[in-house]
Amino acid sequence: MICAPGNNTSETWNAVCEGRSGIAPIHSIDVSKLRFRYGAQVCRYDPSKYFEADHARLLDPFSQFAIIAARGAVKDSGITLTPALCEKAAIVTGSGMGGQSTQDVGFAKLYQSNQGRVDPLIIPRAMANAGASHISMEFGITGPAYTISTACCSANHAIGQAFWMVRNGIVELAIAGGSEAPFSFGLLKAWEAMRVISPDTCRPFSKDRRGLILGEGGAMLILEPLAAARARRARIHAEVVGFGMSSDAHHLTHLSIDGPVRAMRAALLDARLRPEQVGYINAHGSGTLINDPPGKA
């Protein structure tokens, strides 16, 4: 992974264990015309440490983060991606926004500077599946490679579908996860208009909650059958046993309690588990007044 608390998995884990937050003043753009000043940006990020200049020019930051995370996942897994395995491997990524920074810069030149043409790389850089496509090219993976865009659920849906593909024998291995890079002026102004961004930090389920905080980064997993991982003595971080998803059919931004309930019940059924067997729940606590109303925590 690469995110605000750390540029790799070990840095991030150490920050979590020490209780260090990645939320800080936004440093990559001028925020003087915004109502909020804080975000969770990747710290000390230098693309030249990861990509040649010509390669970096082809990549929006969200794709860069996806590739960096995928490299770390493949290295950590210790797996050898042979030509035969690459044909039977999948890449499933999630991104709610895609290459917004690329679009913002390109359209600013078109509308504000009255330039008569735009960069021909805008589309290949901005398209939501760019991260998945570049990961496939970097590792030579020729199996299914696609991107899911379902807002906050994008990466979860990507991991869940990759899990199903591996479990059902459709592929032997999958790289799955997500990436985002929302720190462009136009997109931040759009988020500002929704009035859901906190002016300081995110406090889920707190009486003084004031909203969410936008963050950037990428995280990827390698999914393979448990028996295969054990056979090659891989370091196994977790076992996925079930997955479920649903649609609220309710509202684009106001959550309904029925949707998450159906998704959790579907996951338990898929995993053949009972509710009392669950020892930990990771909640989607956005810290907004609407989604964290009193009495629902």
C-alpha positions in Angstrom: 0.0 0.0 0.0 0.9 3.7 -0.3 -1.1 6.3 1.6 -0.9 9.2 4.0 0.4 7.3 7.1 3.1 5.5 5.0 4.6 5.0 1.6 4.5 1.2 2.0 2.8 -1.5 4.2 5.4 -1.5 7.0 5.4 2.3 7.4 1.6 2.4 7.4 1.4 -0.5 10.0 3.8 1.3 12.3 1.9 4.5 12.1 -1.4 2.7 12.9 0.3 0.9 15.9 1.6 4.2 17.1 -1.7 6.0 16.6 -0.3 8.5 14.1 -2.8 10.2 11.9 -2.2 10.9 8.2 -4.5 13.9 8.2 -2.6 17.1 7.7 -2.9 20.5 5.8 -3.3 19.9 2.0 0.1 20.7 0.4 -0.2 19.9 -3.3 -2.5 22.8 -4.4 -3.6 26.2 -3.3 -6.4 25.8 -0.8 -7.0 29.5 0.0 -10.3 29.5 -2.0 -11.6 26.4 -0.2 -13.6 26.2 3.0 -11.5 23.3 4.2 -7.7 22.9 4.5 -7.1 19.3 5.6 -6.7 16.0 3.8 -4.9 12.7 3.9 -2.3 13.0 1.2 0.6 10.7 0.5 3.5 12.1 2.4 6.9 12.8 0.7 5.7 11.3 -2.6 8.1 11.6 -5.5 7.0 9.9 -8.7 10.6 9.7 -10.0 11.4 7.2 -7.3 9.0 4.8 -8.9 8.7 5.6 -12.6 10.9 6.8 -15.5 9.9 10.3 -16.6 8.3 9.1 -19.9 6.3 6.4 -18.0 5.1 8.8 -15.3 3.8 11.2 -18.1 1.4 8.4 -19.1 0.0 8.0 -15.6 -2.5 10.0 -13.5 -1.5 9.8 -9.8 -4.4 7.4 -9.1 -2.8 4.9 -11.6 0.6 5.5 -10.1 -0.6 4.6 -6.6 -2.3 1.5 -8.0 0.9 0.3 -9.7 3.0 1.0 -6.7 0.7 -1.0 -4.5 0.5 -3.9 -6.9 4.3 -4.0 -7.0 4.4 -4.2 -3.3 1.7 -6.9 -3.1 3.5 -9.1 -5.7 6.8 -8.7 -3.9 5.3 -9.5 -0.5 3.6 -12.6 -1.9 6.8 -14.1 -3.1 5.0 -15.6 -6.1 6.6 -16.2 -9.5 4.4 -14.9 -12.3 5.1 -17.4 -15.0 3.6 -17.0 -18.5 1.2 -19.9 -17.7 0.1 -18.3 -14.5 -0.3 -14.8 -16.1 -2.8 -16.3 -18.5 -4.9 -17.6 -15.5 -4.6 -14.5 -13.3 -7.0 -11.5 -13.0 -6.7 -7.9 -12.0 -9.8 -6.3 -10.4 -9.4 -2.7 -9.2 -11.7 -0.2 -7.7 -11.8 3.6 -8.2 -14.6 5.9 -7.5 -13.2 8.9 -9.4 -10.4 7.8 -11.7 -8.0 10.3 -13.1 -9.7 13.5 -11.9 -6.4 15.5 -11.6 -5.7 14.9 -15.3 -9.2 16.0 -16.3 -9.0 19.1 -14.1 -5.7 20.3 -15.5 -6.7 19.6 -19.1 -10.1 21.3 -19.0 -8.6 24.3 -17.1 -6.4 24.9 -20.1 -9.3 24.5 -22.5 -11.8 26.7 -20.7 -9.6 29.2 -18.7 -6.6 29.6 -21.0 -8.6 29.3 -24.2 -6.2 26.8 -25.6 -7.6 25.3 -28.9 -6.5 21.7 -28.2 -6.1 19.4 -25.2 -3.4 16.9 -24.4 -4.1 13.6 -26.3 -3.2 11.7 -23.2 -6.1 13.0 -21.2 -8.4 10.0 -22.0 -5.8 7.2 -21.4 -4.7 8.9 -18.2 -8.2 9.7 -16.8 -10.1 6.6 -17.6 -11.1 4.7 -14.5 -9.6 1.4 -15.7 -6.2 2.9 -16.4 -4.7 1.5 -13.2 -5.8 -2.0 -13.9 -4.6 -1.8 -17.5 -1.1 -0.6 -16.5 -0.8 -3.3 -13.9 -1.6 -5.9 -16.5 1.1 -4.5 -18.8 3.7 -4.3 -16.1 3.3 -7.9 -15.0 2.2 -9.4 -18.3 -1.1 -10.6 -16.9 -3.4 -11.5 -19.8 -6.5 -12.8 -17.8 -9.5 -10.6 -16.9 -8.5 -7.0 -16.0 -11.2 -4.5 -15.2 -12.2 -1.7 -12.8 -15.3 -1.3 -10.6 -16.6 2.2 -9.7 -19.1 2.2 -6.9 -18.1 5.2 -4.9 -16.9 4.2 -1.4 -17.5 0.5 -2.1 -15.3 0.3 -5.2 -12.3 -1.5 -3.7 -14.4 -3.7 -1.5 -16.4 -4.8 -4.5 -13.2 -5.4 -6.5 -11.8 -7.6 -3.7 -15.0 -9.5 -3.4 -15.4 -10.2 -7.1 -11.7 -11.3 -7.3 -12.4 -13.6 -4.3 -15.3 -15.2 -6.1 -13.3 -15.7 -9.3 -10.5 -17.4 -7.4 -12.8 -19.5 -5.2 -14.8 -20.7 -8.2 -11.7 -21.7 -10.2 -12.2 -19.0 -12.9 -8.6 -17.8 -12.2 -5.8 -19.2 -10.2 -4.7 -15.8 -8.8 -5.9 -12.2 -8.6 -4.5 -8.8 -7.8 -7.3 -6.8 -6.3 -7.7 -3.5 -4.4 -8.2 0.2 -5.2 -6.7 3.6 -5.6 -7.8 7.2 -5.6 -6.2 10.7 -6.1 -8.9 13.3 -5.5 -6.7 16.4 -4.8 -7.4 18.6 -7.7 -9.0 22.0 -7.3 -12.1 21.4 -9.3 -12.9 18.2 -7.6 -12.3 19.6 -4.1 -14.7 22.5 -4.9 -17.3 19.9 -5.9 -16.8 18.1 -2.6 -17.0 21.5 -0.8 -20.4 22.2 -2.4 -21.8 19.0 -0.8 -20.9 20.4 2.6 -19.7 17.0 4.0 -16.0 17.8 4.5 -14.7 18.3 8.0 -12.7 21.5 8.5 -10.2 19.7 10.8 -10.5 15.9 11.1 -12.9 13.0 10.9 -14.6 11.8 14.1 -16.9 8.9 13.2 -19.7 8.2 15.8 -18.7 11.3 17.8 -21.1 13.9 19.1 -18.9 16.7 17.7 -18.5 15.0 14.3 -18.2 17.6 11.4 -17.7 15.5 8.3 -15.4 13.3 6.4 -11.8 13.8 5.2 -10.7 13.1 1.7 -7.6 10.9 1.2 -5.4 9.5 -1.6 -3.4 6.4 -2.1 -3.6 2.8 -3.2 -3.8 -0.7 -1.7 -3.6 -4.1 -3.4 -3.9 -7.7 -2.3 -2.8 -11.0 -3.9 -5.7 -13.6 -3.7 -5.1 -17.3 -4.3 -6.4 -20.6 -3.0 -5.4 -21.2 0.6 -3.9 -24.6 -0.4 -1.7 -23.0 -3.1 -0.4 -20.4 -0.6 0.4 -23.0 2.0 2.1 -25.2 -0.6 4.6 -22.5 -1.4 4.9 -21.4 2.2 3.7 -17.9 1.5 3.2 -15.4 4.3 -0.6 -15.4 4.6 -2.0 -12.2 6.0 -5.7 -13.2 6.1 -8.3 -15.7 4.8 -11.4 -14.4 2.9 -14.3 -16.7 3.7 -17.3 -14.9 2.3 -18.6 -11.8 0.5 -21.9 -10.1 0.0 -23.1 -6.9 -1.6 -26.4 -5.1 -2.1 -27.9 -1.9 -3.3 -30.0 0.4 -1.0 -32.3 1.5 -3.9 -32.8 4.5 -1.7 -30.6 7.7 -2.2 -27.2 8.6 -3.7 -25.8 10.0 -0.5 -28.2 9.2 2.4 -27.7 5.7 3.5 -30.5 3.2 4.3 -30.0 0.7 7.1 -31.6 -2.1 5.0 -28.8 -2.1 2.4 -25.9 -2.9 4.7 -28.0 -5.4 6.6 -28.6 -7.3 3.3 -24.9 -7.2 2.4 -23.8 -8.5 5.7 -26.4 -11.3 5.7 -25.3 -12.2 2.2 -21.6 -12.3 3.3 -22.4 -14.5 6.3 -24.4 -16.9 4.1 -21.6 -17.0 1.6 -19.1 -17.8 4.4 -21.5 -20.2 6.1 -21.0 -18.4 9.4 -23.4 -17.3 12.1 -23.5 -13.7 13.4 -22.3 -14.8 16.8 -19.1 -16.1 15.2 -18.1 -12.6 14.2 -15.6 -11.1 16.6 -14.9 -7.7 14.9 -16.8 -5.3 12.7 -15.1 -2.5 10.7 -17.8 0.1 10.3 -18.1 2.6 7.5 -18.1 5.6 9.8 -18.0 8.7 7.6 -18.3 11.2 10.4 -21.1 13.1 8.6 -24.2 14.4 10.4 -26.5 12.4 8.1 -24.7 9.1 8.1 -23.8 9.0 11.8 -27.0 10.2 13.5 -27.4 9.8 17.2 -28.9 6.5 18.3 -27.7 4.5 15.3 -24.1 3.7 16.4 
